[in-house]
Amino acid sequence: MSRYKVWDKNEPIYTPSGEEFTKEQWLARYKWANNPSAKMIIGAGVINGTVAMEFNATVEHYKKRGCAIDTATMTDEEILQAIEDFEDTPPVVEPDATERMVALEEYKAMVETEGYQAPKEIIDKNYKRGLWTSAMVDMAVTKGSITTAEKAAIIKPVVVEPIIKEITK
């Protein structure tokens, strides 16, 4: 089942909180959608008010992130499917040799330079990019660059749960 669709500016909108909006109420809430050239992306499920995105801005956002969209040859439905596919399997950009070297140098500076504190943002980025191990993050705690609580936030497993579960009767 598709995640998104272009709103026809007629069907009622049902939100995750249970609110129901007539087309007039929804257009009053999102006045920009009254523009005849505006296309609004909404959810494609029973609960269709999960998103309200302007089509062209959304397309440009995803194109900048690397989504393969060709507005000259693709239909709106094909574009929305490309966005869904991109969300489901985003491209993984592997660290290059320079990024690996910089991460290693940051670690060495933290370990070997008296009083040097590696910035928390750098530690977090390096761990999440696979450039530092959990043992290296432990060393950041030992050296005083981050607290134990900050370490727990950095190395915690990321659990992505759907905000809206499909409603079946």
Residue pairs with C-beta under 8 A, 6 or more apart in sequence:
1 44
1 45
1 166
2 44
2 77
2 80
2 81
2 84
3 43
3 44
3 45
3 80
3 84
3 87
4 41
4 42
4 43
4 44
4 51
4 80
4 83
4 84
5 41
5 42
5 43
5 44
5 48
5 77
5 80
6 39
6 40
6 41
6 42
6 55
6 76
6 80
7 13
7 33
7 39
7 40
7 41
7 42
7 48
9 23
9 27
9 33
9 40
10 23
11 23
11 48
12 20
12 21
12 22
12 23
12 26
13 20
13 21
13 23
13 25
13 26
13 42
13 48
13 49
14 20
14 21
14 46
14 47
14 48
14 49
15 21
15 47
15 49
15 50
16 47
16 49
16 50
16 163
16 164
19 49
21 29
21 49
26 33
26 49
27 33
27 34
30 40
30 52
32 38
32 54
33 40
33 52
38 54
38 55
39 54
39 55
39 56
39 76
40 52
40 53
40 54
40 55
41 51
41 52
41 53
41 54
41 55
41 58
41 80
42 48
42 49
42 50
42 51
42 52
43 49
43 50
43 51
43 164
45 164
45 166
45 167
46 166
46 167
47 164
47 167
50 163
50 164
55 76
58 83
59 69
59 71
59 79
59 83
62 69
62 82
62 83
62 86
63 69
65 86
65 90
66 86
66 91
67 82
67 83
67 86
68 82
68 86
69 79
69 82
69 83
71 79
74 82
95 103
95 129
95 130
95 131
99 129
99 131
100 131
103 126
103 129
103 131
103 132
104 131
106 118
106 122
106 126
107 118
107 126
107 132
107 136
107 139
109 116
109 118
110 116
110 117
110 118
110 139
110 140
110 143
110 145
111 139
111 143
116 143
117 143
117 144
117 145
118 140
118 143
118 145
118 146
119 145
120 145
120 146
120 150
120 154
123 132
123 137
123 140
123 145
123 146
123 154
124 154
125 131
126 132
126 136
127 133
127 134
127 136
127 137
127 154
127 155
128 154
134 155
137 146
137 151
137 154
137 155
138 151
140 146
140 151
141 147
141 148
141 151
146 154
